[in-house]
Amino acid sequence: MSNDRQKQVLLDAYTAGITSPAELAMQSCMKVEHAYQDKRLNAAYKKLLALLDKDKRGKLRADERIWLAYRKSHCAPDPDAGQADALSSFDCSTLETAKQAATLENRSSIERLKQ
């Protein structure tokens, strides 16, 4: 992945798709972005895990469990709200996943410099 691509948190297509007036187009766009960010997060997590010693790996696992609980709570939709809230919740989850992926990618860069 190029440095420009690493700095870009969200795909360009997501920005275009999320502003689409058609709800189905938005949902489709959101699903693609979420899948991309989830894959990116998992790759960053595995890469960082491989760079850490045993103690730091345990801490990273614990930190990720805390982050997952945070994302679930922070981005939870209101069960009494409508479709717009569900879309907002999914968007929140996607954005939080992208931010966490960037955080782990940066941590990997720092760990590589230490070695």
GIBEL-V703246 format. One record per residue. N is the residue number from 1. RES is the residue in one small letter. SS is DSSP state (~ for helix, > for strand, _ for the rest). PHI is phi in whole degrees, -180 to 180 (NA if undefined). D_CENTER is the distance of its C-alpha to the mean C-alpha in whole Angstrom. Layout:
n=N res=RES ss=SS phi=PHI d_center=D_CENTER
n=N res=RES ss=SS phi=PHI d_center=D_CENTER
This chain:
n=1 res=m ss=_ phi=NA d_center=16
n=2 res=s ss=_ phi=-71 d_center=18
n=3 res=n ss=~ phi=-61 d_center=18
n=4 res=d ss=~ phi=-62 d_center=18
n=5 res=r ss=~ phi=-68 d_center=15
n=6 res=q ss=~ phi=-66 d_center=13
n=7 res=k ss=~ phi=-71 d_center=14
n=8 res=q ss=_ phi=-78 d_center=12
n=9 res=v ss=_ phi=-80 d_center=9
n=10 res=l ss=_ phi=-116 d_center=9
n=11 res=l ss=_ phi=-67 d_center=12
n=12 res=d ss=~ phi=-59 d_center=15
n=13 res=a ss=~ phi=-63 d_center=16
n=14 res=y ss=~ phi=-67 d_center=13
n=15 res=t ss=~ phi=-59 d_center=15
n=16 res=a ss=~ phi=-70 d_center=18
n=17 res=g ss=~ phi=-69 d_center=18
n=18 res=i ss=~ phi=-69 d_center=16
n=19 res=t ss=_ phi=-93 d_center=20
n=20 res=s ss=_ phi=-67 d_center=22
n=21 res=p ss=_ phi=-75 d_center=24
n=22 res=a ss=_ phi=-85 d_center=24
n=23 res=e ss=~ phi=-60 d_center=22
n=24 res=l ss=~ phi=-64 d_center=22
n=25 res=a ss=~ phi=-65 d_center=21
n=26 res=m ss=~ phi=-62 d_center=18
n=27 res=q ss=~ phi=-61 d_center=17
n=28 res=s ss=~ phi=-62 d_center=17
n=29 res=c ss=~ phi=-60 d_center=15
n=30 res=m ss=~ phi=-65 d_center=12
n=31 res=k ss=~ phi=-65 d_center=12
n=32 res=v ss=~ phi=-63 d_center=12
n=33 res=e ss=~ phi=-64 d_center=9
n=34 res=h ss=~ phi=-62 d_center=7
n=35 res=a ss=~ phi=-62 d_center=9
n=36 res=y ss=~ phi=-62 d_center=9
n=37 res=q ss=~ phi=-67 d_center=5
n=38 res=d ss=~ phi=-65 d_center=6
n=39 res=k ss=~ phi=-63 d_center=9
n=40 res=r ss=~ phi=-61 d_center=7
n=41 res=l ss=~ phi=-61 d_center=6
n=42 res=n ss=~ phi=-62 d_center=9
n=43 res=a ss=~ phi=-66 d_center=11
n=44 res=a ss=~ phi=-65 d_center=10
n=45 res=y ss=~ phi=-63 d_center=11
n=46 res=k ss=~ phi=-63 d_center=14
n=47 res=k ss=~ phi=-63 d_center=15
n=48 res=l ss=~ phi=-66 d_center=15
n=49 res=l ss=~ phi=-56 d_center=17
n=50 res=a ss=~ phi=-68 d_center=20
n=51 res=l ss=~ phi=-88 d_center=20
n=52 res=l ss=_ phi=-97 d_center=21
n=53 res=d ss=_ phi=-77 d_center=24
n=54 res=k ss=~ phi=-56 d_center=25
n=55 res=d ss=~ phi=-64 d_center=25
n=56 res=k ss=~ phi=-69 d_center=21
n=57 res=r ss=~ phi=-64 d_center=20
n=58 res=g ss=~ phi=-62 d_center=21
n=59 res=k ss=~ phi=-66 d_center=19
n=60 res=l ss=~ phi=-62 d_center=16
n=61 res=r ss=~ phi=-60 d_center=16
n=62 res=a ss=~ phi=-64 d_center=17
n=63 res=d ss=~ phi=-61 d_center=15
n=64 res=e ss=~ phi=-67 d_center=12
n=65 res=r ss=~ phi=-63 d_center=14
n=66 res=i ss=~ phi=-64 d_center=14
n=67 res=w ss=~ phi=-63 d_center=11
n=68 res=l ss=~ phi=-60 d_center=10
n=69 res=a ss=~ phi=-65 d_center=14
n=70 res=y ss=~ phi=-60 d_center=13
n=71 res=r ss=~ phi=-61 d_center=10
n=72 res=k ss=~ phi=-61 d_center=12
n=73 res=s ss=~ phi=-72 d_center=15
n=74 res=h ss=~ phi=-63 d_center=13
n=75 res=c ss=_ phi=-104 d_center=12
n=76 res=a ss=_ phi=-65 d_center=15
n=77 res=p ss=_ phi=-76 d_center=17
n=78 res=d ss=_ phi=-72 d_center=21
n=79 res=p ss=_ phi=-63 d_center=23
n=80 res=d ss=_ phi=-95 d_center=26
n=81 res=a ss=_ phi=-89 d_center=24
n=82 res=g ss=_ phi=-95 d_center=24
n=83 res=q ss=~ phi=-61 d_center=22
n=84 res=a ss=~ phi=-60 d_center=21
n=85 res=d ss=~ phi=-69 d_center=19
n=86 res=a ss=~ phi=-63 d_center=17
n=87 res=l ss=~ phi=-65 d_center=16
n=88 res=s ss=~ phi=-63 d_center=15
n=89 res=s ss=~ phi=-63 d_center=13
n=90 res=f ss=~ phi=-65 d_center=11
n=91 res=d ss=~ phi=-62 d_center=10
n=92 res=c ss=~ phi=-58 d_center=10
n=93 res=s ss=~ phi=-61 d_center=7
n=94 res=t ss=~ phi=-64 d_center=5
n=95 res=l ss=~ phi=-65 d_center=6
n=96 res=e ss=~ phi=-65 d_center=5
n=97 res=t ss=~ phi=-66 d_center=2
n=98 res=a ss=~ phi=-63 d_center=3
n=99 res=k ss=~ phi=-64 d_center=5
n=100 res=q ss=~ phi=-68 d_center=5
n=101 res=a ss=~ phi=-61 d_center=5
n=102 res=a ss=~ phi=-63 d_center=8
n=103 res=t ss=~ phi=-61 d_center=10
n=104 res=l ss=~ phi=-68 d_center=10
n=105 res=e ss=~ phi=-62 d_center=11
n=106 res=n ss=~ phi=-65 d_center=14
n=107 res=r ss=~ phi=-62 d_center=15
n=108 res=s ss=~ phi=-62 d_center=16
n=109 res=s ss=~ phi=-62 d_center=18
n=110 res=i ss=~ phi=-66 d_center=19
n=111 res=e ss=~ phi=-62 d_center=20
n=112 res=r ss=~ phi=-63 d_center=22
n=113 res=l ss=~ phi=-67 d_center=24
n=114 res=k ss=~ phi=-72 d_center=25
n=115 res=q ss=_ phi=-85 d_center=27
